[in-house]
Amino acid sequence: MLRFVLFVILFIIVTRLFWRLIDGVIEGVRGGATARSVSAVKLVRDPVCGTFVATTTAISANAGGSTHYFCSEECRSRFEGGRGKG
């Protein structure tokens, strides 16, 4: 009896894995989630704290002909305050 129960459990596991494999193949052929193109987001490093931020959502400031990106107003203020010193 125990062998039969273990066999049924093994059969259920193997069947489920087989159908997951088939679903993945079908989804890949259709261009599902695994084949869907994802647009990349450019990340830049905040020069004050080192945090990586997306250029689309970052706070920016122009200095010396180049654009710098910051994660917060505080970092931008610290950057602008530190440029005049030294």
PyMOL Python script that loads the backbone (N, CA, C, O; Angstrom):
from pymol import cmd

cmd.read_pdbstr("""\
ATOM      1  N   MET A   1       0.825  -1.202   0.000  1.00  0.00           N
ATOM      2  CA  MET A   1       0.000   0.000   0.000  1.00  0.00           C
ATOM      3  C   MET A   1       0.872   1.271   0.000  1.00  0.00           C
ATOM      4  O   MET A   1       0.575   2.241  -0.698  1.00  0.00           O
ATOM      5  N   LEU A   2       1.924   1.244   0.777  1.00  0.00           N
ATOM      6  CA  LEU A   2       2.807   2.403   0.854  1.00  0.00           C
ATOM      7  C   LEU A   2       3.487   2.652  -0.496  1.00  0.00           C
ATOM      8  O   LEU A   2       3.646   3.799  -0.913  1.00  0.00           O
ATOM      9  N   ARG A   3       3.886   1.576  -1.172  1.00  0.00           N
ATOM     10  CA  ARG A   3       4.487   1.723  -2.484  1.00  0.00           C
ATOM     11  C   ARG A   3       3.534   2.381  -3.469  1.00  0.00           C
ATOM     12  O   ARG A   3       3.946   3.220  -4.270  1.00  0.00           O
ATOM     13  N   PHE A   4       2.284   2.010  -3.414  1.00  0.00           N
ATOM     14  CA  PHE A   4       1.280   2.581  -4.309  1.00  0.00           C
ATOM     15  C   PHE A   4       1.124   4.080  -4.060  1.00  0.00           C
ATOM     16  O   PHE A   4       1.063   4.861  -5.010  1.00  0.00           O
ATOM     17  N   VAL A   5       1.059   4.487  -2.799  1.00  0.00           N
ATOM     18  CA  VAL A   5       0.914   5.910  -2.456  1.00  0.00           C
ATOM     19  C   VAL A   5       2.142   6.689  -2.939  1.00  0.00           C
ATOM     20  O   VAL A   5       2.003   7.773  -3.504  1.00  0.00           O
ATOM     21  N   LEU A   6       3.332   6.145  -2.721  1.00  0.00           N
ATOM     22  CA  LEU A   6       4.544   6.818  -3.181  1.00  0.00           C
ATOM     23  C   LEU A   6       4.583   6.915  -4.702  1.00  0.00           C
ATOM     24  O   LEU A   6       5.020   7.926  -5.252  1.00  0.00           O
ATOM     25  N   PHE A   7       4.128   5.869  -5.377  1.00  0.00           N
ATOM     26  CA  PHE A   7       4.066   5.884  -6.829  1.00  0.00           C
ATOM     27  C   PHE A   7       3.112   6.962  -7.332  1.00  0.00           C
ATOM     28  O   PHE A   7       3.421   7.668  -8.292  1.00  0.00           O
ATOM     29  N   VAL A   8       1.960   7.089  -6.691  1.00  0.00           N
ATOM     30  CA  VAL A   8       0.978   8.113  -7.083  1.00  0.00           C
ATOM     31  C   VAL A   8       1.560   9.506  -6.875  1.00  0.00           C
ATOM     32  O   VAL A   8       1.399  10.381  -7.726  1.00  0.00           O
ATOM     33  N   ILE A   9       2.235   9.714  -5.749  1.00  0.00           N
ATOM     34  CA  ILE A   9       2.839  11.022  -5.479  1.00  0.00           C
ATOM     35  C   ILE A   9       3.918  11.322  -6.521  1.00  0.00           C
ATOM     36  O   ILE A   9       3.976  12.436  -7.044  1.00  0.00           O
ATOM     37  N   LEU A  10       4.768  10.347  -6.828  1.00  0.00           N
ATOM     38  CA  LEU A  10       5.798  10.534  -7.844  1.00  0.00           C
ATOM     39  C   LEU A  10       5.186  10.820  -9.212  1.00  0.00           C
ATOM     40  O   LEU A  10       5.675  11.679  -9.947  1.00  0.00           O
ATOM     41  N   PHE A  11       4.132  10.111  -9.550  1.00  0.00           N
ATOM     42  CA  PHE A  11       3.449  10.339 -10.823  1.00  0.00           C
ATOM     43  C   PHE A  11       2.895  11.761 -10.903  1.00  0.00           C
ATOM     44  O   PHE A  11       3.002  12.404 -11.948  1.00  0.00           O
ATOM     45  N   ILE A  12       2.312  12.252  -9.833  1.00  0.00           N
ATOM     46  CA  ILE A  12       1.756  13.608  -9.811  1.00  0.00           C
ATOM     47  C   ILE A  12       2.876  14.646  -9.988  1.00  0.00           C
ATOM     48  O   ILE A  12       2.715  15.615 -10.730  1.00  0.00           O
ATOM     49  N   ILE A  13       3.991  14.441  -9.316  1.00  0.00           N
ATOM     50  CA  ILE A  13       5.107  15.388  -9.418  1.00  0.00           C
ATOM     51  C   ILE A  13       5.674  15.406 -10.837  1.00  0.00           C
ATOM     52  O   ILE A  13       5.903  16.475 -11.401  1.00  0.00           O
ATOM     53  N   VAL A  14       5.899  14.231 -11.409  1.00  0.00           N
ATOM     54  CA  VAL A  14       6.451  14.157 -12.758  1.00  0.00           C
ATOM     55  C   VAL A  14       5.488  14.762 -13.768  1.00  0.00           C
ATOM     56  O   VAL A  14       5.912  15.479 -14.675  1.00  0.00           O
ATOM     57  N   THR A  15       4.195  14.480 -13.624  1.00  0.00           N
ATOM     58  CA  THR A  15       3.190  15.034 -14.536  1.00  0.00           C
ATOM     59  C   THR A  15       3.151  16.549 -14.448  1.00  0.00           C
ATOM     60  O   THR A  15       3.068  17.233 -15.469  1.00  0.00           O
ATOM     61  N   ARG A  16       3.209  17.068 -13.246  1.00  0.00           N
ATOM     62  CA  ARG A  16       3.174  18.524 -13.066  1.00  0.00           C
ATOM     63  C   ARG A  16       4.410  19.189 -13.683  1.00  0.00           C
ATOM     64  O   ARG A  16       4.302  20.221 -14.344  1.00  0.00           O
ATOM     65  N   LEU A  17       5.587  18.585 -13.459  1.00  0.00           N
ATOM     66  CA  LEU A  17       6.804  19.136 -14.059  1.00  0.00           C
ATOM     67  C   LEU A  17       6.743  19.098 -15.584  1.00  0.00           C
ATOM     68  O   LEU A  17       7.186  20.032 -16.252  1.00  0.00           O
ATOM     69  N   PHE A  18       6.196  18.021 -16.127  1.00  0.00           N
ATOM     70  CA  PHE A  18       6.060  17.905 -17.574  1.00  0.00           C
ATOM     71  C   PHE A  18       5.171  19.014 -18.120  1.00  0.00           C
ATOM     72  O   PHE A  18       5.518  19.641 -19.121  1.00  0.00           O
ATOM     73  N   TRP A  19       4.027  19.268 -17.479  1.00  0.00           N
ATOM     74  CA  TRP A  19       3.127  20.304 -17.975  1.00  0.00           C
ATOM     75  C   TRP A  19       3.710  21.700 -17.816  1.00  0.00           C
ATOM     76  O   TRP A  19       3.448  22.577 -18.640  1.00  0.00           O
ATOM     77  N   ARG A  20       4.501  21.919 -16.762  1.00  0.00           N
ATOM     78  CA  ARG A  20       5.163  23.218 -16.618  1.00  0.00           C
ATOM     79  C   ARG A  20       6.175  23.427 -17.738  1.00  0.00           C
ATOM     80  O   ARG A  20       6.321  24.533 -18.259  1.00  0.00           O
ATOM     81  N   LEU A  21       6.869  22.356 -18.101  1.00  0.00           N
ATOM     82  CA  LEU A  21       7.814  22.443 -19.217  1.00  0.00           C
ATOM     83  C   LEU A  21       7.093  22.748 -20.521  1.00  0.00           C
ATOM     84  O   LEU A  21       7.531  23.606 -21.286  1.00  0.00           O
ATOM     85  N   ILE A  22       6.007  22.064 -20.776  1.00  0.00           N
ATOM     86  CA  ILE A  22       5.233  22.290 -22.004  1.00  0.00           C
ATOM     87  C   ILE A  22       4.677  23.711 -22.026  1.00  0.00           C
ATOM     88  O   ILE A  22       4.725  24.375 -23.062  1.00  0.00           O
ATOM     89  N   ASP A  23       4.145  24.192 -20.891  1.00  0.00           N
ATOM     90  CA  ASP A  23       3.637  25.574 -20.827  1.00  0.00           C
ATOM     91  C   ASP A  23       4.742  26.584 -21.115  1.00  0.00           C
ATOM     92  O   ASP A  23       4.504  27.578 -21.800  1.00  0.00           O
ATOM     93  N   GLY A  24       5.945  26.343 -20.603  1.00  0.00           N
ATOM     94  CA  GLY A  24       7.064  27.243 -20.861  1.00  0.00           C
ATOM     95  C   GLY A  24       7.448  27.271 -22.326  1.00  0.00           C
ATOM     96  O   GLY A  24       7.739  28.333 -22.875  1.00  0.00           O
ATOM     97  N   VAL A  25       7.449  26.112 -22.960  1.00  0.00           N
ATOM     98  CA  VAL A  25       7.774  26.055 -24.387  1.00  0.00           C
ATOM     99  C   VAL A  25       6.721  26.797 -25.195  1.00  0.00           C
ATOM    100  O   VAL A  25       7.057  27.574 -26.088  1.00  0.00           O
ATOM    101  N   ILE A  26       5.456  26.563 -24.888  1.00  0.00           N
ATOM    102  CA  ILE A  26       4.370  27.240 -25.617  1.00  0.00           C
ATOM    103  C   ILE A  26       4.448  28.748 -25.414  1.00  0.00           C
ATOM    104  O   ILE A  26       4.271  29.511 -26.364  1.00  0.00           O
ATOM    105  N   GLU A  27       4.711  29.186 -24.180  1.00  0.00           N
ATOM    106  CA  GLU A  27       4.805  30.618 -23.897  1.00  0.00           C
ATOM    107  C   GLU A  27       5.992  31.240 -24.638  1.00  0.00           C
ATOM    108  O   GLU A  27       5.900  32.367 -25.124  1.00  0.00           O
ATOM    109  N   GLY A  28       7.102  30.509 -24.724  1.00  0.00           N
ATOM    110  CA  GLY A  28       8.260  31.009 -25.461  1.00  0.00           C
ATOM    111  C   GLY A  28       7.994  31.135 -26.944  1.00  0.00           C
ATOM    112  O   GLY A  28       8.443  32.089 -27.580  1.00  0.00           O
ATOM    113  N   VAL A  29       7.264  30.174 -27.506  1.00  0.00           N
ATOM    114  CA  VAL A  29       6.935  30.214 -28.932  1.00  0.00           C
ATOM    115  C   VAL A  29       5.986  31.369 -29.231  1.00  0.00           C
ATOM    116  O   VAL A  29       6.099  32.027 -30.265  1.00  0.00           O
ATOM    117  N   ARG A  30       5.070  31.601 -28.335  1.00  0.00           N
ATOM    118  CA  ARG A  30       4.098  32.696 -28.519  1.00  0.00           C
ATOM    119  C   ARG A  30       4.714  34.062 -28.273  1.00  0.00           C
ATOM    120  O   ARG A  30       4.119  35.075 -28.641  1.00  0.00           O
ATOM    121  N   GLY A  31       5.874  34.115 -27.670  1.00  0.00           N
ATOM    122  CA  GLY A  31       6.480  35.413 -27.350  1.00  0.00           C
ATOM    123  C   GLY A  31       5.986  35.920 -26.015  1.00  0.00           C
ATOM    124  O   GLY A  31       5.738  37.115 -25.856  1.00  0.00           O
ATOM    125  N   GLY A  32       5.843  35.044 -25.074  1.00  0.00           N
ATOM    126  CA  GLY A  32       5.335  35.393 -23.753  1.00  0.00           C
ATOM    127  C   GLY A  32       6.354  36.138 -22.921  1.00  0.00           C
ATOM    128  O   GLY A  32       7.232  36.813 -23.457  1.00  0.00           O
ATOM    129  N   ALA A  33       6.238  36.016 -21.622  1.00  0.00           N
ATOM    130  CA  ALA A  33       7.044  36.793 -20.684  1.00  0.00           C
ATOM    131  C   ALA A  33       8.544  36.560 -20.852  1.00  0.00           C
ATOM    132  O   ALA A  33       9.331  37.490 -20.673  1.00  0.00           O
ATOM    133  N   THR A  34       8.950  35.346 -21.188  1.00  0.00           N
ATOM    134  CA  THR A  34      10.383  35.092 -21.308  1.00  0.00           C
ATOM    135  C   THR A  34      10.956  35.676 -22.579  1.00  0.00           C
ATOM    136  O   THR A  34      12.147  35.986 -22.622  1.00  0.00           O
ATOM    137  N   ALA A  35      10.146  35.840 -23.625  1.00  0.00           N
ATOM    138  CA  ALA A  35      10.638  36.368 -24.894  1.00  0.00           C
ATOM    139  C   ALA A  35      10.270  37.830 -25.090  1.00  0.00           C
ATOM    140  O   ALA A  35      10.632  38.417 -26.110  1.00  0.00           O
ATOM    141  N   ARG A  36       9.573  38.424 -24.159  1.00  0.00           N
ATOM    142  CA  ARG A  36       9.137  39.815 -24.272  1.00  0.00           C
ATOM    143  C   ARG A  36      10.329  40.744 -24.128  1.00  0.00           C
ATOM    144  O   ARG A  36      11.179  40.540 -23.261  1.00  0.00           O
ATOM    145  N   SER A  37      10.395  41.756 -24.967  1.00  0.00           N
ATOM    146  CA  SER A  37      11.508  42.699 -24.881  1.00  0.00           C
ATOM    147  C   SER A  37      11.248  43.690 -23.746  1.00  0.00           C
ATOM    148  O   SER A  37      10.122  44.139 -23.531  1.00  0.00           O
ATOM    149  N   VAL A  38      12.303  44.009 -23.044  1.00  0.00           N
ATOM    150  CA  VAL A  38      12.230  44.940 -21.922  1.00  0.00           C
ATOM    151  C   VAL A  38      13.128  46.112 -22.256  1.00  0.00           C
ATOM    152  O   VAL A  38      14.289  45.931 -22.621  1.00  0.00           O
ATOM    153  N   SER A  39      12.590  47.316 -22.130  1.00  0.00           N
ATOM    154  CA  SER A  39      13.405  48.482 -22.433  1.00  0.00           C
ATOM    155  C   SER A  39      14.353  48.759 -21.268  1.00  0.00           C
ATOM    156  O   SER A  39      13.954  48.710 -20.104  1.00  0.00           O
ATOM    157  N   ALA A  40      15.584  49.044 -21.587  1.00  0.00           N
ATOM    158  CA  ALA A  40      16.604  49.284 -20.573  1.00  0.00           C
ATOM    159  C   ALA A  40      16.507  50.716 -20.059  1.00  0.00           C
ATOM    160  O   ALA A  40      16.128  51.632 -20.789  1.00  0.00           O
ATOM    161  N   VAL A  41      16.853  50.885 -18.801  1.00  0.00           N
ATOM    162  CA  VAL A  41      16.870  52.206 -18.177  1.00  0.00           C
ATOM    163  C   VAL A  41      18.326  52.534 -17.873  1.00  0.00           C
ATOM    164  O   VAL A  41      19.025  51.743 -17.240  1.00  0.00           O
ATOM    165  N   LYS A  42      18.777  53.686 -18.317  1.00  0.00           N
ATOM    166  CA  LYS A  42      20.156  54.095 -18.085  1.00  0.00           C
ATOM    167  C   LYS A  42      20.307  54.558 -16.633  1.00  0.00           C
ATOM    168  O   LYS A  42      19.562  55.415 -16.158  1.00  0.00           O
ATOM    169  N   LEU A  43      21.278  53.975 -15.950  1.00  0.00           N
ATOM    170  CA  LEU A  43      21.577  54.360 -14.578  1.00  0.00           C
ATOM    171  C   LEU A  43      22.893  55.118 -14.542  1.00  0.00           C
ATOM    172  O   LEU A  43      23.841  54.794 -15.256  1.00  0.00           O
ATOM    173  N   VAL A  44      22.924  56.138 -13.691  1.00  0.00           N
ATOM    174  CA  VAL A  44      24.147  56.917 -13.476  1.00  0.00           C
ATOM    175  C   VAL A  44      24.403  56.997 -11.978  1.00  0.00           C
ATOM    176  O   VAL A  44      23.489  56.830 -11.170  1.00  0.00           O
ATOM    177  N   ARG A  45      25.637  57.250 -11.622  1.00  0.00           N
ATOM    178  CA  ARG A  45      26.009  57.283 -10.209  1.00  0.00           C
ATOM    179  C   ARG A  45      25.989  58.711  -9.676  1.00  0.00           C
ATOM    180  O   ARG A  45      26.558  59.626 -10.271  1.00  0.00           O
ATOM    181  N   ASP A  46      25.318  58.877  -8.539  1.00  0.00           N
ATOM    182  CA  ASP A  46      25.287  60.159  -7.841  1.00  0.00           C
ATOM    183  C   ASP A  46      26.709  60.451  -7.373  1.00  0.00           C
ATOM    184  O   ASP A  46      27.290  59.625  -6.669  1.00  0.00           O
ATOM    185  N   PRO A  47      27.304  61.614  -7.742  1.00  0.00           N
ATOM    186  CA  PRO A  47      28.692  61.890  -7.376  1.00  0.00           C
ATOM    187  C   PRO A  47      28.893  62.174  -5.887  1.00  0.00           C
ATOM    188  O   PRO A  47      30.027  62.177  -5.407  1.00  0.00           O
ATOM    189  N   VAL A  48      27.812  62.412  -5.158  1.00  0.00           N
ATOM    190  CA  VAL A  48      27.956  62.721  -3.736  1.00  0.00           C
ATOM    191  C   VAL A  48      27.885  61.455  -2.886  1.00  0.00           C
ATOM    192  O   VAL A  48      28.804  61.173  -2.116  1.00  0.00           O
ATOM    193  N   CYS A  49      26.805  60.695  -3.021  1.00  0.00           N
ATOM    194  CA  CYS A  49      26.612  59.533  -2.145  1.00  0.00           C
ATOM    195  C   CYS A  49      26.887  58.206  -2.831  1.00  0.00           C
ATOM    196  O   CYS A  49      26.974  57.179  -2.157  1.00  0.00           O
ATOM    197  N   GLY A  50      27.026  58.194  -4.158  1.00  0.00           N
ATOM    198  CA  GLY A  50      27.337  56.970  -4.864  1.00  0.00           C
ATOM    199  C   GLY A  50      26.150  56.107  -5.240  1.00  0.00           C
ATOM    200  O   GLY A  50      26.331  55.022  -5.793  1.00  0.00           O
ATOM    201  N   THR A  51      24.937  56.561  -4.954  1.00  0.00           N
ATOM    202  CA  THR A  51      23.744  55.804  -5.301  1.00  0.00           C
ATOM    203  C   THR A  51      23.530  55.833  -6.812  1.00  0.00           C
ATOM    204  O   THR A  51      23.742  56.859  -7.459  1.00  0.00           O
ATOM    205  N   PHE A  52      23.108  54.698  -7.365  1.00  0.00           N
ATOM    206  CA  PHE A  52      22.769  54.665  -8.787  1.00  0.00           C
ATOM    207  C   PHE A  52      21.322  55.109  -8.961  1.00  0.00           C
ATOM    208  O   PHE A  52      20.430  54.616  -8.270  1.00  0.00           O
ATOM    209  N   VAL A  53      21.090  56.038  -9.882  1.00  0.00           N
ATOM    210  CA  VAL A  53      19.752  56.565 -10.138  1.00  0.00           C
ATOM    211  C   VAL A  53      19.464  56.544 -11.632  1.00  0.00           C
ATOM    212  O   VAL A  53      20.379  56.627 -12.452  1.00  0.00           O
ATOM    213  N   ALA A  54      18.188  56.432 -11.977  1.00  0.00           N
ATOM    214  CA  ALA A  54      17.776  56.478 -13.382  1.00  0.00           C
ATOM    215  C   ALA A  54      17.802  57.924 -13.845  1.00  0.00           C
ATOM    216  O   ALA A  54      17.359  58.820 -13.126  1.00  0.00           O
ATOM    217  N   THR A  55      18.317  58.150 -15.038  1.00  0.00           N
ATOM    218  CA  THR A  55      18.406  59.527 -15.537  1.00  0.00           C
ATOM    219  C   THR A  55      17.032  60.144 -15.736  1.00  0.00           C
ATOM    220  O   THR A  55      16.894  61.367 -15.712  1.00  0.00           O
ATOM    221  N   THR A  56      16.009  59.309 -15.933  1.00  0.00           N
ATOM    222  CA  THR A  56      14.666  59.840 -16.161  1.00  0.00           C
ATOM    223  C   THR A  56      14.034  60.373 -14.887  1.00  0.00           C
ATOM    224  O   THR A  56      13.153  61.230 -14.956  1.00  0.00           O
ATOM    225  N   THR A  57      14.461  59.884 -13.718  1.00  0.00           N
ATOM    226  CA  THR A  57      13.849  60.316 -12.461  1.00  0.00           C
ATOM    227  C   THR A  57      14.809  61.095 -11.573  1.00  0.00           C
ATOM    228  O   THR A  57      14.408  61.590 -10.519  1.00  0.00           O
ATOM    229  N   ALA A  58      16.077  61.212 -11.983  1.00  0.00           N
ATOM    230  CA  ALA A  58      17.082  61.864 -11.152  1.00  0.00           C
ATOM    231  C   ALA A  58      16.945  63.377 -11.190  1.00  0.00           C
ATOM    232  O   ALA A  58      16.352  63.943 -12.108  1.00  0.00           O
ATOM    233  N   ILE A  59      17.499  64.010 -10.185  1.00  0.00           N
ATOM    234  CA  ILE A  59      17.593  65.472 -10.122  1.00  0.00           C
ATOM    235  C   ILE A  59      18.929  65.826 -10.762  1.00  0.00           C
ATOM    236  O   ILE A  59      19.956  65.245 -10.413  1.00  0.00           O
ATOM    237  N   SER A  60      18.924  66.769 -11.689  1.00  0.00           N
ATOM    238  CA  SER A  60      20.156  67.059 -12.424  1.00  0.00           C
ATOM    239  C   SER A  60      20.629  68.481 -12.185  1.00  0.00           C
ATOM    240  O   SER A  60      19.866  69.360 -11.782  1.00  0.00           O
ATOM    241  N   ALA A  61      21.915  68.676 -12.446  1.00  0.00           N
ATOM    242  CA  ALA A  61      22.530  70.002 -12.378  1.00  0.00           C
ATOM    243  C   ALA A  61      23.642  70.047 -13.416  1.00  0.00           C
ATOM    244  O   ALA A  61      24.344  69.056 -13.621  1.00  0.00           O
ATOM    245  N   ASN A  62      23.803  71.177 -14.063  1.00  0.00           N
ATOM    246  CA  ASN A  62      24.856  71.361 -15.052  1.00  0.00           C
ATOM    247  C   ASN A  62      26.027  72.056 -14.386  1.00  0.00           C
ATOM    248  O   ASN A  62      25.862  73.063 -13.697  1.00  0.00           O
ATOM    249  N   ALA A  63      27.217  71.504 -14.602  1.00  0.00           N
ATOM    250  CA  ALA A  63      28.427  72.098 -14.030  1.00  0.00           C
ATOM    251  C   ALA A  63      29.584  71.824 -14.965  1.00  0.00           C
ATOM    252  O   ALA A  63      29.838  70.679 -15.339  1.00  0.00           O
ATOM    253  N   GLY A  64      30.280  72.873 -15.337  1.00  0.00           N
ATOM    254  CA  GLY A  64      31.462  72.723 -16.172  1.00  0.00           C
ATOM    255  C   GLY A  64      31.169  72.106 -17.529  1.00  0.00           C
ATOM    256  O   GLY A  64      32.007  71.390 -18.078  1.00  0.00           O
ATOM    257  N   GLY A  65      30.008  72.369 -18.068  1.00  0.00           N
ATOM    258  CA  GLY A  65      29.661  71.853 -19.380  1.00  0.00           C
ATOM    259  C   GLY A  65      29.155  70.428 -19.387  1.00  0.00           C
ATOM    260  O   GLY A  65      28.884  69.882 -20.456  1.00  0.00           O
ATOM    261  N   SER A  66      29.018  69.809 -18.227  1.00  0.00           N
ATOM    262  CA  SER A  66      28.480  68.448 -18.182  1.00  0.00           C
ATOM    263  C   SER A  66      27.313  68.385 -17.198  1.00  0.00           C
ATOM    264  O   SER A  66      27.196  69.218 -16.299  1.00  0.00           O
ATOM    265  N   THR A  67      26.468  67.399 -17.383  1.00  0.00           N
ATOM    266  CA  THR A  67      25.296  67.223 -16.531  1.00  0.00           C
ATOM    267  C   THR A  67      25.592  66.179 -15.478  1.00  0.00           C
ATOM    268  O   THR A  67      26.107  65.104 -15.784  1.00  0.00           O
ATOM    269  N   HIS A  68      25.265  66.498 -14.231  1.00  0.00           N
ATOM    270  CA  HIS A  68      25.427  65.578 -13.109  1.00  0.00           C
ATOM    271  C   HIS A  68      24.040  65.212 -12.600  1.00  0.00           C
ATOM    272  O   HIS A  68      23.143  66.055 -12.575  1.00  0.00           O
ATOM    273  N   TYR A  69      23.863  63.961 -12.194  1.00  0.00           N
ATOM    274  CA  TYR A  69      22.569  63.467 -11.728  1.00  0.00           C
ATOM    275  C   TYR A  69      22.666  63.088 -10.253  1.00  0.00           C
ATOM    276  O   TYR A  69      23.663  62.530  -9.795  1.00  0.00           O
ATOM    277  N   PHE A  70      21.584  63.412  -9.517  1.00  0.00           N
ATOM    278  CA  PHE A  70      21.573  63.200  -8.069  1.00  0.00           C
ATOM    279  C   PHE A  70      20.315  62.461  -7.643  1.00  0.00           C
ATOM    280  O   PHE A  70      19.279  62.524  -8.306  1.00  0.00           O
ATOM    281  N   CYS A  71      20.429  61.755  -6.514  1.00  0.00           N
ATOM    282  CA  CYS A  71      19.286  61.001  -6.003  1.00  0.00           C
ATOM    283  C   CYS A  71      18.332  61.891  -5.216  1.00  0.00           C
ATOM    284  O   CYS A  71      17.160  61.548  -5.062  1.00  0.00           O
ATOM    285  N   SER A  72      18.816  63.036  -4.712  1.00  0.00           N
ATOM    286  CA  SER A  72      17.966  63.896  -3.885  1.00  0.00           C
ATOM    287  C   SER A  72      18.431  65.350  -3.985  1.00  0.00           C
ATOM    288  O   SER A  72      19.520  65.646  -4.477  1.00  0.00           O
ATOM    289  N   GLU A  73      17.579  66.233  -3.507  1.00  0.00           N
ATOM    290  CA  GLU A  73      17.931  67.660  -3.442  1.00  0.00           C
ATOM    291  C   GLU A  73      19.103  67.872  -2.497  1.00  0.00           C
ATOM    292  O   GLU A  73      19.948  68.735  -2.733  1.00  0.00           O
ATOM    293  N   GLU A  74      19.156  67.090  -1.433  1.00  0.00           N
ATOM    294  CA  GLU A  74      20.238  67.217  -0.459  1.00  0.00           C
ATOM    295  C   GLU A  74      21.594  66.937  -1.113  1.00  0.00           C
ATOM    296  O   GLU A  74      22.560  67.666  -0.886  1.00  0.00           O
ATOM    297  N   CYS A  75      21.661  65.883  -1.919  1.00  0.00           N
ATOM    298  CA  CYS A  75      22.922  65.567  -2.603  1.00  0.00           C
ATOM    299  C   CYS A  75      23.290  66.655  -3.598  1.00  0.00           C
ATOM    300  O   CYS A  75      24.460  67.017  -3.725  1.00  0.00           O
ATOM    301  N   ARG A  76      22.296  67.175  -4.302  1.00  0.00           N
ATOM    302  CA  ARG A  76      22.594  68.244  -5.253  1.00  0.00           C
ATOM    303  C   ARG A  76      23.101  69.486  -4.518  1.00  0.00           C
ATOM    304  O   ARG A  76      24.046  70.130  -4.973  1.00  0.00           O
ATOM    305  N   SER A  77      22.483  69.826  -3.392  1.00  0.00           N
ATOM    306  CA  SER A  77      22.924  70.992  -2.613  1.00  0.00           C
ATOM    307  C   SER A  77      24.343  70.795  -2.081  1.00  0.00           C
ATOM    308  O   SER A  77      25.153  71.722  -2.107  1.00  0.00           O
ATOM    309  N   ARG A  78      24.642  69.590  -1.598  1.00  0.00           N
ATOM    310  CA  ARG A  78      25.989  69.312  -1.102  1.00  0.00           C
ATOM    311  C   ARG A  78      27.013  69.405  -2.231  1.00  0.00           C
ATOM    312  O   ARG A  78      28.126  69.889  -2.022  1.00  0.00           O
ATOM    313  N   PHE A  79      26.645  68.947  -3.417  1.00  0.00           N
ATOM    314  CA  PHE A  79      27.540  69.030  -4.571  1.00  0.00           C
ATOM    315  C   PHE A  79      27.789  70.476  -4.956  1.00  0.00           C
ATOM    316  O   PHE A  79      28.933  70.875  -5.171  1.00  0.00           O
ATOM    317  N   GLU A  80      26.721  71.267  -5.045  1.00  0.00           N
ATOM    318  CA  GLU A  80      26.847  72.675  -5.430  1.00  0.00           C
ATOM    319  C   GLU A  80      27.577  73.477  -4.371  1.00  0.00           C
ATOM    320  O   GLU A  80      28.312  74.409  -4.698  1.00  0.00           O
ATOM    321  N   GLY A  81      27.387  73.128  -3.099  1.00  0.00           N
ATOM    322  CA  GLY A  81      28.099  73.820  -2.021  1.00  0.00           C
ATOM    323  C   GLY A  81      29.569  73.465  -1.976  1.00  0.00           C
ATOM    324  O   GLY A  81      30.395  74.294  -1.592  1.00  0.00           O
ATOM    325  N   GLY A  82      29.913  72.236  -2.364  1.00  0.00           N
ATOM    326  CA  GLY A  82      31.301  71.782  -2.328  1.00  0.00           C
ATOM    327  C   GLY A  82      32.116  72.218  -3.518  1.00  0.00           C
ATOM    328  O   GLY A  82      33.344  72.180  -3.458  1.00  0.00           O
ATOM    329  N   ARG A  83      31.468  72.639  -4.619  1.00  0.00           N
ATOM    330  CA  ARG A  83      32.210  73.043  -5.821  1.00  0.00           C
ATOM    331  C   ARG A  83      32.992  74.319  -5.608  1.00  0.00           C
ATOM    332  O   ARG A  83      34.089  74.473  -6.146  1.00  0.00           O
ATOM    333  N   GLY A  84      32.440  75.243  -4.826  1.00  0.00           N
ATOM    334  CA  GLY A  84      33.097  76.529  -4.633  1.00  0.00           C
ATOM    335  C   GLY A  84      34.271  76.453  -3.669  1.00  0.00           C
ATOM    336  O   GLY A  84      35.114  77.350  -3.636  1.00  0.00           O
ATOM    337  N   LYS A  85      34.327  75.361  -2.870  1.00  0.00           N
ATOM    338  CA  LYS A  85      35.401  75.223  -1.880  1.00  0.00           C
ATOM    339  C   LYS A  85      36.574  74.498  -2.492  1.00  0.00           C
ATOM    340  O   LYS A  85      36.427  73.772  -3.475  1.00  0.00           O
ATOM    341  N   GLY A  86      37.743  74.698  -1.904  1.00  0.00           N
ATOM    342  CA  GLY A  86      38.898  73.917  -2.302  1.00  0.00           C
ATOM    343  C   GLY A  86      39.827  74.684  -3.062  1.00  0.00           C
ATOM    344  O   GLY A  86      40.863  74.165  -3.476  1.00  0.00           O
TER     345      GLY A  86
END
""", "prot")
cmd.dss("prot")
cmd.show_as("cartoon", "prot")
cmd.util.cbc("prot")
cmd.orient("prot")
